[in-house]
Amino acid sequence: MDFMDVSKKRVTVRKFAQVPVEDEKIQKILEAGRWSPTAVNGQPQRILVLNTLENLAKVREFCSFGYDKKYVELAEECEDKSHGKLNFYYGAPLVLFVAYDKDACWTHPQSGKSSGETDATIVATHMMLEAASLDLGSVWISYFDEEKARSLLKLPENWQPVCMLYIGYPAEDFVPNTKLGCHRKPLNETCFYNAVPAGKEEI
Ligand SMILES: Cc1cc2nc3c(=O)[nH]c(=O)nc-3n(C[C@H](O)[C@H](O)[C@H](O)COP(=O)(O)O)c2cc1C
């Protein structure tokens, strides 16, 4: 499949079919992440593959928050009506918990900034696109309770969580979210050839 086709095929899925993801497909997704570039090739990413009922129940627990109208208006799938809460689990059969090892990152000599977040983000992006190329749906999750996740998953102290990818086959009645996703700004609002746009220059 042409890269642009994969790129456009990937849309956020927040309703998954209750069907497991095949081991071969999981392996391919992890392999795509493995070939990502990382600063000085440090490969600090640490990916926890969660696909047992026990672990998915933990994800459900650390993705649960108090009711907030703002999120329900954006994506109604997050409303847990029976408990009057928000839940960002969406019934995913496979969760890739993406972290990085703080001791394995490159540090920018001038700014002192660690490459970990960027490295792990690139890895997650590669995995998401590979999932799309395998006809799987996915969603990037940033909103989870990091401390609860640390304790429930027994993460080592030096692992810094970055995001989760939920992956699975879209539910039969899944429809892309037109309120939140789908639209993109025209290129001329985000990309500029050779100079910042007039009126935005530093003076
Ligand atoms: C950094 C980042 C954080 C995100 N966090 C969440 C999240 O916590 N929960 C969620 O349901 N979607 C989350 N998303 C999904 C975005 O809302 C979605 O990608 C965006 O609306 C564009 O839609 P599209 O992916 O269908 O193109 C996140 C996406 C990114 C890139």
Ligand as a Chemical Component Dictionary entry (heavy atoms), coordinates in Angstrom:
data_LIG
# 
_chem_comp.id                   LIG 
_chem_comp.type                 NON-POLYMER 
_chem_comp.pdbx_formal_charge   0 
_chem_comp.three_letter_code    LIG 
# 
loop_
_chem_comp_atom.comp_id 
_chem_comp_atom.atom_id 
_chem_comp_atom.alt_atom_id 
_chem_comp_atom.type_symbol 
_chem_comp_atom.charge 
_chem_comp_atom.model_Cartn_x 
_chem_comp_atom.model_Cartn_y 
_chem_comp_atom.model_Cartn_z 
_chem_comp_atom.pdbx_ordinal 
LIG C1  C1  C 0 -0.748 13.263 21.489 1  
LIG C2  C2  C 0 -2.153 12.734 21.311 2  
LIG C3  C3  C 0 -2.934 12.514 22.426 3  
LIG C4  C4  C 0 -4.221 11.969 22.284 4  
LIG N1  N1  N 0 -4.916 11.620 23.411 5  
LIG C5  C5  C 0 -6.139 11.040 23.290 6  
LIG C6  C6  C 0 -6.810 10.568 24.446 7  
LIG O1  O1  O 0 -6.306 10.624 25.566 8  
LIG N2  N2  N 0 -8.040 10.010 24.283 9  
LIG C7  C7  C 0 -8.608 9.882  23.049 10 
LIG O2  O2  O 0 -9.714 9.364  22.966 11 
LIG N3  N3  N 0 -7.986 10.300 21.920 12 
LIG C8  C8  C 0 -6.763 10.872 22.011 13 
LIG N4  N4  N 0 -6.067 11.263 20.880 14 
LIG C9  C9  C 0 -6.684 11.126 19.546 15 
LIG C10 C10 C 0 -6.960 12.503 18.878 16 
LIG O3  O3  O 0 -8.092 13.087 19.465 17 
LIG C11 C11 C 0 -7.170 12.294 17.373 18 
LIG O4  O4  O 0 -5.971 11.776 16.822 19 
LIG C12 C12 C 0 -7.490 13.613 16.672 20 
LIG O5  O5  O 0 -8.783 14.047 17.046 21 
LIG C13 C13 C 0 -7.446 13.484 15.136 22 
LIG O6  O6  O 0 -8.333 12.487 14.704 23 
LIG P1  P1  P 0 -7.853 11.297 13.770 24 
LIG O7  O7  O 0 -6.826 10.514 14.567 25 
LIG O8  O8  O 0 -9.085 10.470 13.498 26 
LIG O9  O9  O 0 -7.244 11.851 12.547 27 
LIG C14 C14 C 0 -4.773 11.744 20.992 28 
LIG C15 C15 C 0 -3.958 11.969 19.870 29 
LIG C16 C16 C 0 -2.659 12.430 20.025 30 
LIG C17 C17 C 0 -1.784 12.604 18.797 31 
# 
loop_
_chem_comp_bond.comp_id 
_chem_comp_bond.atom_id_1 
_chem_comp_bond.atom_id_2 
_chem_comp_bond.value_order 
_chem_comp_bond.pdbx_ordinal 
LIG C1  C2  SING 1  
LIG C2  C3  SING 2  
LIG C2  C16 DOUB 3  
LIG C3  C4  DOUB 4  
LIG C4  N1  SING 5  
LIG C4  C14 SING 6  
LIG N1  C5  DOUB 7  
LIG C5  C6  SING 8  
LIG C5  C8  SING 9  
LIG C6  O1  DOUB 10 
LIG C6  N2  SING 11 
LIG N2  C7  SING 12 
LIG C7  O2  DOUB 13 
LIG C7  N3  SING 14 
LIG N3  C8  DOUB 15 
LIG C8  N4  SING 16 
LIG N4  C9  SING 17 
LIG N4  C14 SING 18 
LIG C9  C10 SING 19 
LIG C10 O3  SING 20 
LIG C10 C11 SING 21 
LIG C11 O4  SING 22 
LIG C11 C12 SING 23 
LIG C12 O5  SING 24 
LIG C12 C13 SING 25 
LIG C13 O6  SING 26 
LIG O6  P1  SING 27 
LIG P1  O7  DOUB 28 
LIG P1  O8  SING 29 
LIG P1  O9  SING 30 
LIG C14 C15 DOUB 31 
LIG C15 C16 SING 32 
LIG C16 C17 SING 33 
# 
